[in-house]
Amino acid sequence: FHDGAFVEVLHGRKHFALLPPSAEVMANISEQIKGLSMFHWHLEERPALERAGLLGDLRECALQPGELLYSPDGWHHGVVNL
């Protein structure tokens, strides 16, 4: 994570997945993501976390060209270019 940030998409689309600083599941995700792209994490690891009910705090959106997203200070995020 990092300080708060604005992200703007100029062309293409981006999928954002965000978790608050208090999300305990981040320990799992940090271990799972090693050696995987964010795209492959969504395909291979995320389904098991969803079935276990561990992603209740997950917030997602897809940004289109010209849209802006603010990611608050301390929030964890993952991005996939669509």
Contacts in CASP RR format, 6 or more apart in sequence:
PFRMAT RR
TARGET T0000
AUTHOR 0000-0000-0000
METHOD contacts of the structure
MODEL  1
FHDGAFVEVLHGRKHFALLPPSAEVMANISEQIKGLSMFHWHLEERPALE
RAGLLGDLRECALQPGELLYSPDGWHHGVVNL
1 21 0 8 1.000
1 74 0 8 1.000
1 75 0 8 1.000
1 76 0 8 1.000
1 77 0 8 1.000
2 74 0 8 1.000
3 73 0 8 1.000
3 74 0 8 1.000
4 70 0 8 1.000
4 71 0 8 1.000
4 72 0 8 1.000
4 73 0 8 1.000
4 74 0 8 1.000
4 75 0 8 1.000
5 70 0 8 1.000
5 71 0 8 1.000
6 68 0 8 1.000
6 69 0 8 1.000
6 70 0 8 1.000
6 71 0 8 1.000
7 14 0 8 1.000
7 16 0 8 1.000
7 63 0 8 1.000
7 68 0 8 1.000
7 69 0 8 1.000
7 70 0 8 1.000
7 71 0 8 1.000
8 66 0 8 1.000
8 67 0 8 1.000
8 68 0 8 1.000
8 69 0 8 1.000
9 63 0 8 1.000
9 64 0 8 1.000
9 65 0 8 1.000
9 66 0 8 1.000
9 67 0 8 1.000
10 65 0 8 1.000
10 66 0 8 1.000
11 65 0 8 1.000
12 64 0 8 1.000
12 65 0 8 1.000
12 81 0 8 1.000
12 82 0 8 1.000
13 62 0 8 1.000
13 63 0 8 1.000
13 64 0 8 1.000
13 65 0 8 1.000
13 81 0 8 1.000
13 82 0 8 1.000
14 62 0 8 1.000
14 63 0 8 1.000
14 79 0 8 1.000
14 80 0 8 1.000
14 81 0 8 1.000
14 82 0 8 1.000
15 60 0 8 1.000
15 61 0 8 1.000
15 62 0 8 1.000
15 79 0 8 1.000
15 80 0 8 1.000
15 82 0 8 1.000
16 60 0 8 1.000
16 61 0 8 1.000
16 62 0 8 1.000
16 63 0 8 1.000
16 69 0 8 1.000
16 71 0 8 1.000
16 77 0 8 1.000
16 78 0 8 1.000
16 79 0 8 1.000
17 38 0 8 1.000
17 42 0 8 1.000
17 58 0 8 1.000
17 59 0 8 1.000
17 60 0 8 1.000
17 77 0 8 1.000
17 78 0 8 1.000
17 79 0 8 1.000
18 58 0 8 1.000
18 59 0 8 1.000
18 60 0 8 1.000
18 71 0 8 1.000
18 75 0 8 1.000
18 76 0 8 1.000
18 77 0 8 1.000
18 78 0 8 1.000
19 25 0 8 1.000
19 26 0 8 1.000
19 29 0 8 1.000
19 57 0 8 1.000
19 58 0 8 1.000
19 59 0 8 1.000
19 75 0 8 1.000
19 76 0 8 1.000
19 77 0 8 1.000
20 57 0 8 1.000
20 75 0 8 1.000
20 76 0 8 1.000
21 74 0 8 1.000
21 75 0 8 1.000
21 76 0 8 1.000
22 57 0 8 1.000
23 57 0 8 1.000
23 58 0 8 1.000
23 76 0 8 1.000
24 54 0 8 1.000
25 49 0 8 1.000
25 54 0 8 1.000
25 55 0 8 1.000
25 57 0 8 1.000
26 76 0 8 1.000
28 49 0 8 1.000
28 54 0 8 1.000
29 41 0 8 1.000
29 45 0 8 1.000
29 49 0 8 1.000
29 76 0 8 1.000
32 41 0 8 1.000
32 45 0 8 1.000
33 41 0 8 1.000
33 45 0 8 1.000
36 44 0 8 1.000
36 45 0 8 1.000
38 78 0 8 1.000
38 79 0 8 1.000
38 80 0 8 1.000
39 80 0 8 1.000
42 80 0 8 1.000
46 55 0 8 1.000
49 55 0 8 1.000
61 69 0 8 1.000
62 82 0 8 1.000
63 69 0 8 1.000
71 77 0 8 1.000
END
